[in-house]
């Protein structure tokens, strides 16, 4: 008998049970996942790339949501908050993103059960299994996950987890301006003239757009919000011009059905259409962007750092000149970080394969998506789940309430409560189908 024979050994399975669940992202869905795991007594760690929780929401915090508070508060999160003395905002009021953070996400994240398990300024670079790339199978299901993370000080380490809930969202990975899905040729030379979706036109970004010609690319509701803000700025700042550029042969319909219960969204498209008719917004349709470049000033008083978007329009080569470009073409999931995992994704929208038919934006709106949970979110990689906006891939029809039901079901599954995990139910507002034939942005959040 050797000394090694006398040493107690921990099996892979028993070690797995001692590890926390890793949650990637401290936005509304990541924090909701934490709340459900808290209620079930399951340990977890949240890794948030931003310096604060809700970092992506803060970026567009000046924008008002379409959904009222009654659809924005996760049930488990609400229960934890109410136990601490928190009072819910009026159910029918529609908040801005900043209000969502200050009145809901921040108090939730400050609860000790969640705050003590949250690491901000910590970016997840990749997810794999300990000692296993995606090709190795033996004992894979009982081998801990390994998350490679980068801390705020730049240090990098691998941390283990028993399961992974990827709620990292898609805001940091916008779709390309190029109609091919690739970045337009020359984009790097004009990157400083490209703004992400939903810039704060009347606030922190006002000087960037005042007195200049801005072109908004994309035809979803993110584009519509920005167009309205720019038109308002044009009334205050002489020389401000607004162009709306889309790749389709016609202006996509950002309005929804007349019986849309999200009144703010139903009104948005009508306002934009009226401004196009009045000439306040110059609509350029059928423009497929293939390149971008710097352009010298053509006349006195014109900005000397103008941009030219080069493309095709009705089969002919065309150039569109502008000072600023807003990329409102929608978002896509970051799948590179998951390359060593075994995923089963839809070929078109890059959502989990079982979920994709339920969220097809050509058929379904936010309100007609069937309730779904862990079963539809399952991948060949056991106990790995993509949830929230990222679970919808490139489909723009996500609602927070949908994500809350997703993580409720996933938490029940991880707790071994299969009956609860399978009993999914959801009540959503009636909506019309969100058009995606011109690559527009998210229409429902």
ZIBELJO-V249461 format. One line per field, one symbol per residue. ss: DSSP state (@ for helix, = for strand, . for the rest). A space follows every 10 residues. Layout:
ss->???
This chain:
ss->..@@@@.... .@@@@@@... ====...@@@ @@@@@@@@@. ...====... ....@@@@@. ...=....@@ @...@@@@@@ @@@....... .....=@@@@ @@@@@@@@@@ .@@@@..==. ..=======. .=.......@ @@..====== .....===== =.====.... ...=...... ....=.@@@@ @@@==..... .....@@@@. ..=====... @@@@@@@@@@ @@@@@@.... =====..... .......... ..@@@@@@@@ @@@@@@@@.. .===..==== =====..... .....===== ===..===== ==.====... =....@@@.. ....=..... .=@@@@@@@. .....@@@.. ...@@@@... ...===.@@@ @@.......@ @@@@@@@@@@ @@@@...@@@ @@........ .......... .....
